[in-house]
Structure formats: C-alpha cells, structure tokens
Amino acid sequence: MNLSELEDLCHKLEEINVKTQQKMRQVTDLEEKSKQLKDEVDLEKIRAEIRGENPPEASSLEELEQAREELKELECNRETLKKDALTGMAKLDLPISKPETDSEGNVVFTLEGGPYEKSVEFVARQFDSSLPLNIDNILIDSNKIVVTKVEQLSNELQKLKEGYQSVTVFKQNIHRMAQVAIGEKNPEIEKVIEYMRKGAYTDVWEAAGSKQKVVFKNLYTELSITDSDGKTRVQNFFTNGRKLLAEAFPFINIESGVWERTFFGSLVWRRYQTLYPSTKETAKVPREAEKKHHEDEVEVKTKKTEPKTQPLNKYMETNDLDKILYGNTGEQ
C-alpha cells in the first residue's frame, strides 16, 4: 500500500471516530433520560397502588435502542477501518525522492505527493508517539524523512548510502509494528511477555513498559517507593532481566539510573497491551513473590534470531527537531 491510499483510509477512520464519539454522547444522554422516565413510572406505580388503581405501563424509549444499534454499527465499521489501516501499514511503501544533505549534514528525503498528515499520525500513534516520529535517528513528519547522526561520514556518497539503508530499516520497523498491532505472534516477543507476566516484577514492568525513557527516581515516585529494599528491587528488574534476556530485554542502559526502551521493547509493550489491556493499572505483586526471581518462575531461552535492537528515541528537544526538520532554531 502506498501513503496516498493509507491517507484516505486514515481520513475515513478519523471521520468515523468523530461520529462514534458523537453517538456515544447521544446514547449516554438517552440512557439518563430513560432512567429518569423509569423513576417517574416507579413513583406513579406506588401512587396507583396507594389509590387502588391499575399501575401505569412501563414506557420504552425506542430512540435509545436505535441509538445503541447505530453505535454498535459505527464501532464495527471503525474496527474494520482500523484493521485495514494496520494491514496497509504492514505493507507500506514510502514515496521518497532522491536524497539531499542539509546544512547540518543530515540526509533528507521528501515524501512525494505529500503532505501525509493523517497517515503519518496513524503510524506514529502505533509507537505511542506524536509527530515527528523518531526511531533510531530517523525522523518522519508529514512530508519528509530526515536521517540524522550521519555528519561524521565525510564522503557524500557514504552519507547517501547510509541514508538509504536507514530508511530501509525504518520501513521494516513500521511493518513489524503493524504486524504486532494486528495481533500476529512472534515467538521471541511471546517469550518475553511470559517472563514479564509470570515473574515477580510485573508491577515494575507495567510501570516502565509504557515509557520510552525510564529514570529510576521518577519510577520510584510513581510506584510510591521510598525504602532501599524497594529501590533495589526496581534495579534488580533491569539488571537481572538484561542478564537473562540479553538482546531480547526491552530496555538498554544509557547512563546511571536511566534506561531506554528499544525498538524491540516497543513491539513487546504493544503486544503486551493487546493481551492485557488492563495494564493501565499496575498489577500488585505479593511481597512473598519478590523473593523468588524470574529464573525460578519461568525458563526463558531466547534465540538470537532478531536483529540487534536499537533504542526507539522520541525525546529530542523541540528546538532540535525544529532545526532538523524545518531549518530553524525554534526561537521566537
């Protein structure tokens, strides 16, 4: 699928999202109205009983049932469109122009026929990111792809070659994320999820997994940890998990007390959310389980069939992004 086709699908998906939200509000209002009518009828029944009269018939709100049916149909259509968009994303081609290097030494590809605002937003949303989406030193916005971190290459042809190779990997990563979002299984991802779900650190994983960058002191606050044992437990999740899972561990250590989610880690988290949608509320792990490490709970043997994982970065300063994408410093 090309970006133009995905853009059309995403426009339709946005329209049906708006209609679905409107219909949900209508159903809520009608449910409240129906409840009020029922309460009024109940009062009339009591009054009729006291007076020795026949009770009034229960009133039905046909408008409510019709609105519920319409909402159900909209939600069904929305899921179909979303699945079609993810299927297209899993086979997406990128209409890149011939690359150029900018004044900062970045390699820039224009997306011909753009801008593709809705489709690129949809792709970024699968990575829990806003625009511009930043994956492994590649930025994509609605009308261009910028490959950074190539300024050290002095030869112009080497820079362009590196740019092409980076965009190729970027395209593959987009496909892989879409496949996970659709629900396709990957044995390596499933093993890591089993490790995370059945081990003693599920609460730490569910608090950390949603973050691109994990800072221990912030994680302690989020988990209400103030004692040294609790802090050691958080640290053990990362250090022991990295030793056991090696390249399959969802994070890499970038500095003391700071870990960053890898691209493979983003795939794991996306799949985990699909399997366990209630992860917004951190699971509570009994203290007794803390004494037992993951190696005793689940035997995880990972095969090194996945490419070497790299960080999924989206934490560049706004000014840096503006400078790279639009050639300005972001200053007012």
Phi, psi and omega per residue, in radians:
M1 nan 2.474 3.091
N2 -1.677 2.955 -3.063
L3 -1.126 -0.562 3.122
S4 -1.102 -0.754 3.123
E5 -1.159 -0.721 3.103
L6 -1.148 -0.626 3.116
E7 -1.068 -0.750 3.108
D8 -1.078 -0.778 3.123
L9 -1.073 -0.732 -3.098
C10 -1.217 -0.569 3.044
H11 -1.118 -0.767 3.110
K12 -1.116 -0.688 3.137
L13 -1.132 -0.679 3.112
E14 -1.148 -0.725 3.129
E15 -1.075 -0.766 -3.110
I16 -1.277 -0.469 3.039
N17 -1.112 -0.746 3.123
V18 -1.107 -0.799 3.137
K19 -1.100 -0.663 -3.141
T20 -1.139 -0.755 3.115
Q21 -1.104 -0.710 3.110
Q22 -1.106 -0.739 -3.133
K23 -1.189 -0.625 3.092
M24 -1.094 -0.708 3.103
R25 -1.130 -0.685 3.121
Q26 -1.110 -0.767 3.130
V27 -1.077 -0.740 3.129
T28 -1.066 -0.772 3.130
D29 -1.116 -0.736 -3.120
L30 -1.219 -0.596 3.076
E31 -1.113 -0.695 3.098
E32 -1.142 -0.707 3.117
K33 -1.139 -0.719 3.133
S34 -1.106 -0.712 3.126
K35 -1.108 -0.727 -3.141
Q36 -1.115 -0.731 3.116
L37 -1.111 -0.690 3.125
K38 -1.116 -0.739 3.108
D39 -1.073 -0.689 3.133
E40 -1.149 -0.710 3.119
V41 -1.140 -0.700 3.127
D42 -1.055 -0.720 3.100
L43 -1.123 -0.701 3.129
E44 -1.148 -0.599 3.092
K45 -1.102 -0.744 3.116
I46 -1.095 -0.771 -3.138
R47 -1.093 -0.737 -3.134
A48 -1.129 -0.675 3.137
E49 -1.122 -0.716 3.120
I50 -1.115 -0.670 -3.100
R51 -1.443 -0.180 -3.112
G52 1.359 0.467 -3.124
E53 -1.848 2.885 3.071
N54 -1.184 2.374 -3.127
P55 -1.226 2.627 3.104
P56 -1.206 2.656 3.109
E57 -1.292 2.544 3.105
A58 -1.181 2.314 -3.124
S59 -1.568 2.495 3.096
S60 -1.964 2.481 -3.127
L61 -1.780 1.595 -3.086
E62 -1.058 -0.564 -3.140
E63 -1.064 -0.616 3.132
L64 -1.163 -0.802 -3.139
E65 -1.096 -0.687 3.111
Q66 -1.132 -0.736 3.134
A67 -1.122 -0.666 3.103
R68 -1.111 -0.714 3.109
E69 -1.128 -0.730 3.124
E70 -1.128 -0.688 3.099
L71 -1.118 -0.743 3.121
K72 -1.044 -0.729 3.126
E73 -1.166 -0.732 3.110
L74 -1.085 -0.761 -3.140
E75 -1.125 -0.650 3.094
C76 -1.132 -0.784 3.126
N77 -1.136 -0.644 3.123
R78 -1.113 -0.760 3.123
E79 -1.121 -0.646 3.111
T80 -1.133 -0.790 3.125
L81 -1.117 -0.712 3.126
K82 -1.103 -0.743 3.117
K83 -1.118 -0.709 3.099
D84 -1.093 -0.705 3.137
A85 -1.160 -0.718 3.111
L86 -1.176 -0.660 3.085
T87 -1.102 -0.709 3.080
G88 -1.154 -0.688 3.110
M89 -1.094 -0.577 -3.131
A90 -1.237 -0.213 3.137
K91 -2.235 0.393 -2.959
L92 -1.218 2.340 2.980
D93 -1.814 2.595 -3.088
L94 -1.955 2.052 -3.082
P95 -1.384 1.181 -3.051
I96 -1.408 2.580 3.032
S97 -1.486 3.127 2.994
K98 -1.156 2.388 -3.030
P99 -1.279 2.705 3.017
E100 -2.326 2.764 3.044
T101 -1.826 2.400 -3.139
D102 -1.610 -3.077 -3.068
S103 -1.143 -0.342 3.138
E104 -1.601 -0.022 -3.136
G105 1.536 0.122 3.095
N106 -1.405 2.673 3.078
V107 -1.688 2.175 -3.011
V108 -2.046 2.232 3.043
F109 -1.987 2.189 3.018
T110 -1.435 2.462 3.048
L111 -1.553 1.827 -3.055
E112 -1.122 2.441 3.132
G113 1.457 0.042 -3.092
G114 -1.337 -3.063 0.115
P115 -1.384 2.757 3.141
Y116 -2.105 1.124 -2.989
E117 -1.091 -0.881 -3.040
K118 -1.227 -0.700 -3.113
S119 -1.211 -0.711 3.123
V120 -1.212 -0.612 3.040
E121 -1.085 -0.720 3.133
F122 -1.095 -0.778 3.105
V123 -1.071 -0.811 -3.122
A124 -1.078 -0.625 -3.118
R125 -1.108 -0.547 3.107
Q126 -1.179 -0.369 3.108
F127 -1.742 0.230 -3.090
D128 0.996 0.697 -3.058
S129 -2.284 2.671 2.945
S130 -1.660 -3.134 3.108
L131 -1.547 2.548 -0.044
P132 -1.344 2.503 3.064
L133 -1.320 2.299 -3.087
N134 -2.163 1.933 3.128
I135 -2.217 2.059 3.032
D136 0.847 0.915 3.065
N137 1.211 0.393 3.029
I138 -2.139 2.216 3.108
L139 -1.885 2.353 3.039
I140 -2.222 2.292 3.048
D141 -2.140 -2.976 -3.014
S142 -1.157 -0.337 -3.075
N143 -2.360 0.085 3.135
K144 -2.755 2.779 3.020
I145 -2.120 2.261 -3.114
V146 -2.089 2.167 3.081
V147 -1.729 2.044 -3.113
T148 -1.760 -3.119 3.091
K149 1.092 0.548 3.087
V150 -2.049 0.118 -3.071
E151 -1.160 -0.352 -3.127
Q152 -1.292 -0.259 3.105
L153 -1.457 2.041 -3.054
S154 -1.379 -0.551 -3.105
N155 -1.395 2.229 -3.103
E156 -1.056 -0.734 -3.140
L157 -1.143 -0.620 3.091
Q158 -1.118 -0.705 3.099
K159 -1.079 -0.794 -3.126
L160 -1.141 -0.686 3.103
K161 -1.106 -0.764 3.101
E162 -1.082 -0.648 3.107
G163 -1.085 -0.825 3.123
Y164 -1.073 -0.762 -3.124
Q165 -1.123 -0.701 -3.139
S166 -1.150 -0.716 3.126
V167 -1.179 -0.591 3.084
T168 -1.076 -0.810 3.109
V169 -1.138 -0.697 3.122
F170 -1.027 -0.779 3.116
K171 -1.090 -0.747 3.113
Q172 -1.090 -0.689 3.133
N173 -1.143 -0.660 3.066
I174 -1.057 -0.791 3.129
H175 -1.060 -0.768 -3.102
R176 -1.137 -0.730 3.121
M177 -1.095 -0.727 3.124
A178 -1.101 -0.706 3.132
Q179 -1.091 -0.707 3.094
V180 -1.160 -0.733 -3.133
A181 -1.109 -0.596 3.109
I182 -1.200 -0.509 3.130
G183 2.054 0.133 3.119
E184 -1.179 2.462 -3.095
K185 -1.582 2.503 3.028
N186 -2.222 2.144 -3.054
P187 -0.952 -0.709 -3.118
E188 -1.163 -0.721 3.119
I189 -1.136 -0.745 -3.129
E190 -1.085 -0.652 3.131
K191 -1.149 -0.733 3.136
V192 -1.141 -0.715 3.124
I193 -1.095 -0.710 3.102
E194 -1.068 -0.734 3.104
Y195 -1.042 -0.811 -3.090
M196 -1.213 -0.651 -3.034
R197 -1.362 -0.636 -3.016
K198 -1.710 -0.127 -3.115
G199 -1.434 -3.025 -3.061
A200 -1.568 -0.009 -3.051
Y201 -2.066 0.525 -3.077
T202 -1.007 -0.684 -3.121
D203 -1.148 -0.661 3.111
V204 -1.165 -0.780 3.133
W205 -1.053 -0.781 -3.078
E206 -1.228 -0.448 3.059
A207 -1.388 -0.614 -3.079
A208 -1.524 -0.551 -3.002
G209 -1.062 -0.511 -3.099
S210 -1.387 -0.051 -3.023
K211 -1.892 2.433 3.042
Q212 -1.270 -0.656 -3.140
K213 -2.258 2.204 -3.104
V214 -1.888 2.068 3.073
V215 -1.876 2.119 -3.024
F216 -0.907 -0.831 -3.054
K217 -1.074 -0.601 3.089
N218 -1.259 -0.648 3.132
L219 -1.178 -0.655 3.078
Y220 -1.022 -0.773 -3.131
T221 -1.105 -0.783 -3.115
E222 -1.084 -0.659 -3.125
L223 -1.589 0.114 3.139
S224 0.979 0.762 -3.133
I225 -1.752 2.177 3.118
T226 -2.201 -0.310 -3.088
D227 -1.596 2.760 -3.087
S228 -1.170 -0.584 3.122
D229 -1.114 -0.737 3.127
G230 -1.133 -0.703 3.118
K231 -1.150 -0.690 3.105
T232 -1.112 -0.645 3.120
R233 -1.092 -0.761 3.085
V234 -1.069 -0.799 -3.140
Q235 -1.089 -0.659 3.139
N236 -1.145 -0.583 3.090
F237 -0.995 -0.765 -3.090
F238 -1.337 -0.868 -3.055
T239 -1.207 -0.782 3.140
N240 -1.232 -0.667 3.109
G241 -1.115 -0.680 3.115
R242 -1.138 -0.675 3.128
K243 -1.157 -0.735 -3.068
L244 -1.311 -0.799 -3.048
L245 -1.609 -0.241 3.122
A246 0.943 -2.208 -3.074
E247 -1.124 -0.348 -3.130
A248 -1.438 -0.130 3.092
F249 -1.155 2.375 -2.996
P250 -1.223 -0.111 -3.091
F251 -2.293 2.726 2.966
I252 -2.186 2.594 -3.131
N253 -1.459 2.135 -3.117
I254 -1.868 -0.377 3.026
E255 -2.922 3.019 -3.087
S256 -1.026 2.136 3.110
G257 1.326 0.180 -3.125
V258 -2.346 2.183 3.082
W259 -2.155 2.648 -3.098
E260 -2.183 2.378 -3.138
R261 -1.241 2.308 3.115
T262 -1.415 2.966 3.061
F263 -1.081 -0.749 3.089
F264 -1.062 -0.648 3.083
G265 -1.087 -0.619 3.085
S266 -1.136 -0.665 3.078
L267 -1.119 -0.758 3.129
V268 -1.063 -0.811 -3.111
W269 -1.129 -0.707 3.132
R270 -1.082 -0.766 3.124
R271 -1.183 -0.688 -3.139
Y272 -1.068 -0.744 3.127
Q273 -1.104 -0.620 3.119
T274 -1.151 -0.752 -3.102
L275 -1.325 -0.606 -3.070
Y276 -2.269 1.336 -3.045
P277 -1.144 -0.192 -3.125
S278 -1.521 0.237 -3.047
T279 -1.243 -0.022 3.079
K280 -1.138 -0.499 3.049
E281 -1.790 2.089 -3.062
T282 -1.062 2.329 3.114
A283 -1.177 2.536 3.095
K284 -1.685 2.178 -3.126
V285 -1.864 2.226 3.130
P286 -1.020 2.543 -3.139
R287 -1.026 -0.582 -3.123
E288 -1.063 -0.586 -3.097
A289 -1.256 -0.380 -3.110
E290 -1.123 -0.459 -3.089
K291 -1.319 -0.289 -3.071
K292 -1.824 2.071 -3.042
H293 -1.421 2.891 -3.083
H294 -0.986 -0.591 -3.086
E295 -1.072 -0.482 3.131
D296 -1.467 -0.387 -3.074
E297 -1.529 -0.810 -3.045
V298 -2.417 2.290 3.069
E299 -1.579 2.008 -3.080
V300 -2.039 2.050 3.095
K301 -2.048 1.920 -3.079
T302 -1.718 2.326 3.056
K303 -1.611 2.435 -3.074
K304 -1.492 1.117 3.117
T305 -1.701 -0.290 3.127
E306 -1.400 2.580 3.020
P307 -1.070 2.731 3.105
K308 -1.010 2.222 -3.046
T309 -1.381 2.612 3.137
Q310 -2.226 2.791 -3.123
P311 -1.172 2.540 2.959
L312 -1.716 1.786 -3.020
N313 -1.762 2.359 2.988
K314 -2.509 0.433 -3.031
Y315 -1.966 0.519 3.038
M316 -1.277 2.665 3.110
E317 -1.133 2.559 -3.130
T318 -0.986 -0.714 -3.137
N319 -1.081 -0.684 3.120
D320 -1.115 -0.746 3.139
L321 -1.122 -0.777 3.108
D322 -1.028 -0.722 -3.100
K323 -1.150 -0.755 -3.107
I324 -1.210 -0.780 -3.037
L325 -1.419 -0.667 -2.973
Y326 -2.104 0.031 3.050
G327 1.246 0.444 3.068
N328 -2.265 2.962 -3.068
T329 -1.612 -0.059 -3.109
G330 1.342 0.067 -3.138
E331 -1.441 2.559 -3.129
Q332 -1.597 nan nan
